Amino acid sequence: MSWLFLFLAGILEIVWAALLKLANGFENKILGGLAVLAMIASVWFLALSMRTLPLGTAYTVWTGIGAFGAFIVGLVWFGEPATAGRITAAGLIIAGVCLMKLSSNA
């Protein structure tokens, strides 16, 4: 169950990042408010996952899902550039998250 909580926390991290971008510096109060709610829910699910997962594993996977997911959302929805360097960096994030998961005892 902890890994499911962690996955949900990571997805919510992507959601709040995208909402924050769409809120345009909190000019859009509704989207900004939704971003804050998604942040709170993300941290809550992270905390639930940490009941059994090691801190380093949970935090690394959480931020990795968020970082990679936000990168993909930026490419697909916001038209951000897909340069070789950015794609390589995103691949390294995924490799790090996978290695952290594989080396976890939980």
TAHU-V449595 format. One record per residue. N is the residue number from 1. RES is the residue in one small letter. SS is DSSP state (~ for helix, > for strand, _ for the rest). Layout:
{{N | RES | SS} {N | RES | SS}}
This chain:
{{1 | m | _} {2 | s | ~} {3 | w | ~} {4 | l | ~} {5 | f | ~} {6 | l | ~} {7 | f | ~} {8 | l | ~} {9 | a | ~} {10 | g | ~} {11 | i | ~} {12 | l | ~} {13 | e | ~} {14 | i | ~} {15 | v | ~} {16 | w | ~} {17 | a | ~} {18 | a | ~} {19 | l | ~} {20 | l | ~} {21 | k | ~} {22 | l | ~} {23 | a | ~} {24 | n | _} {25 | g | _} {26 | f | _} {27 | e | _} {28 | n | _} {29 | k | ~} {30 | i | ~} {31 | l | ~} {32 | g | ~} {33 | g | ~} {34 | l | ~} {35 | a | ~} {36 | v | ~} {37 | l | ~} {38 | a | ~} {39 | m | ~} {40 | i | ~} {41 | a | ~} {42 | s | ~} {43 | v | ~} {44 | w | ~} {45 | f | ~} {46 | l | ~} {47 | a | ~} {48 | l | ~} {49 | s | ~} {50 | m | _} {51 | r | _} {52 | t | _} {53 | l | _} {54 | p | _} {55 | l | ~} {56 | g | ~} {57 | t | ~} {58 | a | ~} {59 | y | ~} {60 | t | ~} {61 | v | ~} {62 | w | ~} {63 | t | ~} {64 | g | ~} {65 | i | ~} {66 | g | ~} {67 | a | ~} {68 | f | ~} {69 | g | ~} {70 | a | ~} {71 | f | ~} {72 | i | ~} {73 | v | ~} {74 | g | ~} {75 | l | ~} {76 | v | ~} {77 | w | ~} {78 | f | _} {79 | g | _} {80 | e | _} {81 | p | _} {82 | a | _} {83 | t | _} {84 | a | ~} {85 | g | ~} {86 | r | ~} {87 | i | ~} {88 | t | ~} {89 | a | ~} {90 | a | ~} {91 | g | ~} {92 | l | ~} {93 | i | ~} {94 | i | ~} {95 | a | ~} {96 | g | ~} {97 | v | ~} {98 | c | ~} {99 | l | ~} {100 | m | ~} {101 | k | ~} {102 | l | ~} {103 | s | _} {104 | s | _} {105 | n | _} {106 | a | _}}
